[in-house]
Amino acid sequence: MKKIALFVEGQTEQIFTEKLIREFIGKHKFHIAKGKFSGGKKGPRKLLCMPARHIEKDTEYYFMIYNCEGDSRIKSDISNRLDTLREESFSLVIGIRDVYPETDIEKINHYLYRGISPMPNVSVKIVLAVMEIESWFLAEETHYSNISKRISLDIVNKIAGIDVSKDTTESIEHPSDILNRIYTEYGETYYNKSKDNVQQVVKALDYKNLCLNVRNRNKSLNELLTCLDGLIP
């Protein structure tokens, strides 16, 4: 059984990552567990893990998705958890964090792995969602009609300032703000990022399109999917 840990910024990323894995892994036997970090400002960092269901013996892939409650926590949570993950036989650790509100991607990349000590038999990969994970949602051009039949691609492109079906959405500084403007144009809401709200958007996405087409115009999504590609023989 291959064991993979993912450290993500927040609730939106945790919900999306779980759905992506379920769609991507397909017919393979897998198990997904979730955890959430909290605290750390004036006291110890705490981890709450959701109760795990029984794991079948023939499970091929085990995923643990940690909500780190902030992109600034992802690297330190990986570093602090890495030895435990090695002892628990995890072979791959993936971190996913936004760039926004920062803008200097080169500087972020320079310090991306600083403080993370290499561990035997454990690979660590941190993916920068440029500029936010919502840029991946924005680029999935077929989902808008699932949010509202009144949302046309012409309107989406006008608000975004690019053709989201052809151009890279990584050029947009604040993708979640653009999504909010698109959805609220038709009485929908995204920016509050409530659980129900995020689940609606995540459910509306076409994962086949994300995995086959959107990745070709969004380098950061392709980087994540390439990590998952390497898991499947």
Contacts in CASP RR format, 6 or more apart in sequence:
PFRMAT RR
TARGET T0000
AUTHOR 0000-0000-0000
METHOD contacts of the structure
MODEL  1
MKKIALFVEGQTEQIFTEKLIREFIGKHKFHIAKGKFSGGKKGPRKLLCM
PARHIEKDTEYYFMIYNCEGDSRIKSDISNRLDTLREESFSLVIGIRDVY
PETDIEKINHYLYRGISPMPNVSVKIVLAVMEIESWFLAEETHYSNISKR
ISLDIVNKIAGIDVSKDTTESIEHPSDILNRIYTEYGETYYNKSKDNVQQ
VVKALDYKNLCLNVRNRNKSLNELLTCLDGLIP
1 59 0 8 1.000
1 60 0 8 1.000
1 61 0 8 1.000
1 62 0 8 1.000
2 60 0 8 1.000
2 61 0 8 1.000
2 62 0 8 1.000
2 91 0 8 1.000
2 92 0 8 1.000
2 231 0 8 1.000
3 61 0 8 1.000
3 62 0 8 1.000
3 63 0 8 1.000
3 64 0 8 1.000
3 88 0 8 1.000
3 89 0 8 1.000
3 90 0 8 1.000
3 91 0 8 1.000
3 92 0 8 1.000
4 61 0 8 1.000
4 62 0 8 1.000
4 63 0 8 1.000
4 64 0 8 1.000
4 90 0 8 1.000
4 91 0 8 1.000
4 92 0 8 1.000
4 93 0 8 1.000
4 94 0 8 1.000
4 231 0 8 1.000
5 63 0 8 1.000
5 64 0 8 1.000
5 65 0 8 1.000
5 66 0 8 1.000
5 81 0 8 1.000
5 85 0 8 1.000
5 90 0 8 1.000
5 92 0 8 1.000
5 93 0 8 1.000
5 94 0 8 1.000
6 17 0 8 1.000
6 63 0 8 1.000
6 64 0 8 1.000
6 65 0 8 1.000
6 66 0 8 1.000
6 93 0 8 1.000
6 94 0 8 1.000
6 95 0 8 1.000
6 96 0 8 1.000
7 66 0 8 1.000
7 68 0 8 1.000
7 74 0 8 1.000
7 77 0 8 1.000
7 78 0 8 1.000
7 81 0 8 1.000
7 93 0 8 1.000
7 94 0 8 1.000
7 95 0 8 1.000
7 96 0 8 1.000
8 14 0 8 1.000
8 17 0 8 1.000
8 65 0 8 1.000
8 66 0 8 1.000
8 67 0 8 1.000
8 68 0 8 1.000
8 74 0 8 1.000
8 95 0 8 1.000
8 96 0 8 1.000
8 97 0 8 1.000
9 67 0 8 1.000
9 68 0 8 1.000
9 69 0 8 1.000
9 70 0 8 1.000
9 71 0 8 1.000
9 74 0 8 1.000
9 96 0 8 1.000
9 97 0 8 1.000
9 98 0 8 1.000
9 133 0 8 1.000
10 67 0 8 1.000
10 68 0 8 1.000
10 69 0 8 1.000
10 70 0 8 1.000
11 67 0 8 1.000
11 193 0 8 1.000
11 195 0 8 1.000
11 198 0 8 1.000
12 133 0 8 1.000
12 134 0 8 1.000
12 193 0 8 1.000
12 198 0 8 1.000
13 67 0 8 1.000
13 96 0 8 1.000
13 133 0 8 1.000
14 34 0 8 1.000
14 65 0 8 1.000
14 67 0 8 1.000
15 195 0 8 1.000
15 198 0 8 1.000
15 199 0 8 1.000
15 202 0 8 1.000
16 133 0 8 1.000
16 136 0 8 1.000
16 137 0 8 1.000
16 198 0 8 1.000
16 202 0 8 1.000
17 65 0 8 1.000
17 96 0 8 1.000
18 32 0 8 1.000
18 34 0 8 1.000
18 65 0 8 1.000
19 202 0 8 1.000
19 203 0 8 1.000
19 205 0 8 1.000
19 207 0 8 1.000
20 207 0 8 1.000
20 210 0 8 1.000
21 30 0 8 1.000
21 32 0 8 1.000
21 63 0 8 1.000
21 228 0 8 1.000
22 30 0 8 1.000
22 32 0 8 1.000
23 207 0 8 1.000
23 208 0 8 1.000
23 211 0 8 1.000
24 207 0 8 1.000
24 211 0 8 1.000
24 225 0 8 1.000
24 228 0 8 1.000
25 61 0 8 1.000
25 232 0 8 1.000
28 60 0 8 1.000
28 61 0 8 1.000
28 232 0 8 1.000
29 56 0 8 1.000
29 58 0 8 1.000
29 59 0 8 1.000
29 60 0 8 1.000
29 61 0 8 1.000
30 59 0 8 1.000
30 60 0 8 1.000
30 61 0 8 1.000
30 62 0 8 1.000
30 63 0 8 1.000
31 52 0 8 1.000
31 53 0 8 1.000
31 55 0 8 1.000
31 56 0 8 1.000
31 59 0 8 1.000
31 61 0 8 1.000
31 62 0 8 1.000
31 63 0 8 1.000
32 63 0 8 1.000
32 64 0 8 1.000
32 65 0 8 1.000
33 49 0 8 1.000
33 50 0 8 1.000
33 52 0 8 1.000
33 62 0 8 1.000
33 63 0 8 1.000
33 64 0 8 1.000
33 65 0 8 1.000
34 49 0 8 1.000
34 50 0 8 1.000
34 64 0 8 1.000
34 65 0 8 1.000
34 66 0 8 1.000
34 67 0 8 1.000
35 47 0 8 1.000
35 48 0 8 1.000
35 49 0 8 1.000
35 50 0 8 1.000
35 64 0 8 1.000
35 65 0 8 1.000
35 66 0 8 1.000
35 67 0 8 1.000
36 47 0 8 1.000
36 48 0 8 1.000
36 66 0 8 1.000
36 67 0 8 1.000
36 69 0 8 1.000
37 45 0 8 1.000
37 46 0 8 1.000
37 47 0 8 1.000
37 48 0 8 1.000
37 66 0 8 1.000
37 67 0 8 1.000
37 68 0 8 1.000
37 69 0 8 1.000
37 73 0 8 1.000
37 77 0 8 1.000
38 45 0 8 1.000
38 46 0 8 1.000
38 48 0 8 1.000
38 69 0 8 1.000
39 45 0 8 1.000
39 46 0 8 1.000
39 69 0 8 1.000
40 46 0 8 1.000
45 77 0 8 1.000
45 80 0 8 1.000
47 66 0 8 1.000
55 62 0 8 1.000
61 231 0 8 1.000
64 90 0 8 1.000
66 77 0 8 1.000
66 81 0 8 1.000
68 74 0 8 1.000
68 77 0 8 1.000
70 97 0 8 1.000
71 97 0 8 1.000
71 98 0 8 1.000
74 95 0 8 1.000
74 96 0 8 1.000
74 97 0 8 1.000
74 126 0 8 1.000
75 112 0 8 1.000
75 113 0 8 1.000
75 114 0 8 1.000
75 115 0 8 1.000
75 116 0 8 1.000
75 126 0 8 1.000
78 93 0 8 1.000
78 95 0 8 1.000
78 116 0 8 1.000
78 124 0 8 1.000
78 126 0 8 1.000
79 115 0 8 1.000
79 116 0 8 1.000
79 117 0 8 1.000
82 93 0 8 1.000
82 116 0 8 1.000
82 117 0 8 1.000
82 119 0 8 1.000
82 122 0 8 1.000
82 124 0 8 1.000
83 119 0 8 1.000
85 93 0 8 1.000
85 119 0 8 1.000
85 122 0 8 1.000
86 119 0 8 1.000
86 120 0 8 1.000
86 121 0 8 1.000
86 122 0 8 1.000
90 122 0 8 1.000
91 121 0 8 1.000
91 122 0 8 1.000
91 123 0 8 1.000
92 122 0 8 1.000
92 123 0 8 1.000
92 125 0 8 1.000
92 227 0 8 1.000
92 231 0 8 1.000
93 122 0 8 1.000
93 123 0 8 1.000
93 124 0 8 1.000
93 125 0 8 1.000
94 124 0 8 1.000
94 125 0 8 1.000
94 126 0 8 1.000
94 127 0 8 1.000
94 224 0 8 1.000
94 227 0 8 1.000
95 124 0 8 1.000
95 125 0 8 1.000
95 126 0 8 1.000
95 127 0 8 1.000
96 126 0 8 1.000
96 127 0 8 1.000
96 129 0 8 1.000
96 133 0 8 1.000
96 224 0 8 1.000
97 126 0 8 1.000
97 127 0 8 1.000
97 128 0 8 1.000
97 129 0 8 1.000
98 128 0 8 1.000
98 129 0 8 1.000
98 131 0 8 1.000
98 132 0 8 1.000
98 133 0 8 1.000
99 105 0 8 1.000
99 108 0 8 1.000
99 128 0 8 1.000
99 129 0 8 1.000
99 130 0 8 1.000
99 131 0 8 1.000
99 132 0 8 1.000
100 131 0 8 1.000
100 132 0 8 1.000
100 173 0 8 1.000
100 174 0 8 1.000
100 175 0 8 1.000
102 108 0 8 1.000
103 173 0 8 1.000
105 128 0 8 1.000
105 130 0 8 1.000
108 128 0 8 1.000
109 128 0 8 1.000
112 126 0 8 1.000
112 128 0 8 1.000
113 124 0 8 1.000
113 126 0 8 1.000
116 124 0 8 1.000
118 124 0 8 1.000
125 227 0 8 1.000
127 220 0 8 1.000
127 223 0 8 1.000
127 224 0 8 1.000
127 227 0 8 1.000
128 220 0 8 1.000
129 135 0 8 1.000
129 136 0 8 1.000
129 220 0 8 1.000
129 221 0 8 1.000
130 170 0 8 1.000
130 219 0 8 1.000
130 220 0 8 1.000
131 170 0 8 1.000
131 172 0 8 1.000
131 173 0 8 1.000
131 174 0 8 1.000
131 175 0 8 1.000
132 174 0 8 1.000
132 175 0 8 1.000
132 176 0 8 1.000
134 175 0 8 1.000
134 176 0 8 1.000
134 178 0 8 1.000
134 179 0 8 1.000
135 169 0 8 1.000
135 170 0 8 1.000
135 172 0 8 1.000
135 175 0 8 1.000
135 218 0 8 1.000
135 220 0 8 1.000
136 169 0 8 1.000
136 210 0 8 1.000
136 214 0 8 1.000
136 218 0 8 1.000
136 220 0 8 1.000
136 221 0 8 1.000
137 143 0 8 1.000
137 175 0 8 1.000
137 179 0 8 1.000
137 201 0 8 1.000
137 205 0 8 1.000
138 160 0 8 1.000
138 164 0 8 1.000
138 169 0 8 1.000
138 172 0 8 1.000
138 175 0 8 1.000
138 178 0 8 1.000
138 179 0 8 1.000
139 164 0 8 1.000
139 168 0 8 1.000
139 169 0 8 1.000
139 214 0 8 1.000
139 217 0 8 1.000
139 218 0 8 1.000
139 221 0 8 1.000
140 205 0 8 1.000
140 206 0 8 1.000
140 209 0 8 1.000
140 210 0 8 1.000
140 214 0 8 1.000
141 153 0 8 1.000
141 156 0 8 1.000
141 164 0 8 1.000
141 165 0 8 1.000
141 209 0 8 1.000
142 206 0 8 1.000
142 209 0 8 1.000
143 201 0 8 1.000
143 204 0 8 1.000
143 205 0 8 1.000
143 206 0 8 1.000
144 151 0 8 1.000
144 152 0 8 1.000
144 153 0 8 1.000
144 156 0 8 1.000
144 182 0 8 1.000
145 151 0 8 1.000
146 203 0 8 1.000
146 204 0 8 1.000
147 183 0 8 1.000
147 186 0 8 1.000
147 188 0 8 1.000
147 200 0 8 1.000
147 201 0 8 1.000
147 204 0 8 1.000
148 183 0 8 1.000
148 186 0 8 1.000
148 187 0 8 1.000
148 188 0 8 1.000
150 186 0 8 1.000
151 182 0 8 1.000
151 183 0 8 1.000
151 185 0 8 1.000
151 186 0 8 1.000
153 164 0 8 1.000
153 165 0 8 1.000
155 182 0 8 1.000
155 185 0 8 1.000
156 164 0 8 1.000
156 182 0 8 1.000
157 163 0 8 1.000
157 164 0 8 1.000
157 165 0 8 1.000
159 178 0 8 1.000
159 181 0 8 1.000
159 182 0 8 1.000
159 185 0 8 1.000
160 169 0 8 1.000
160 172 0 8 1.000
160 178 0 8 1.000
160 182 0 8 1.000
162 168 0 8 1.000
162 169 0 8 1.000
162 171 0 8 1.000
162 172 0 8 1.000
166 217 0 8 1.000
167 217 0 8 1.000
168 217 0 8 1.000
168 218 0 8 1.000
168 219 0 8 1.000
169 175 0 8 1.000
169 217 0 8 1.000
169 218 0 8 1.000
170 218 0 8 1.000
170 219 0 8 1.000
170 220 0 8 1.000
172 178 0 8 1.000
176 190 0 8 1.000
176 191 0 8 1.000
176 193 0 8 1.000
177 191 0 8 1.000
179 190 0 8 1.000
179 191 0 8 1.000
179 201 0 8 1.000
180 189 0 8 1.000
180 190 0 8 1.000
180 191 0 8 1.000
183 189 0 8 1.000
183 190 0 8 1.000
184 190 0 8 1.000
184 191 0 8 1.000
189 197 0 8 1.000
190 197 0 8 1.000
190 201 0 8 1.000
210 221 0 8 1.000
210 225 0 8 1.000
211 225 0 8 1.000
214 221 0 8 1.000
215 221 0 8 1.000
215 222 0 8 1.000
215 225 0 8 1.000
216 222 0 8 1.000
END
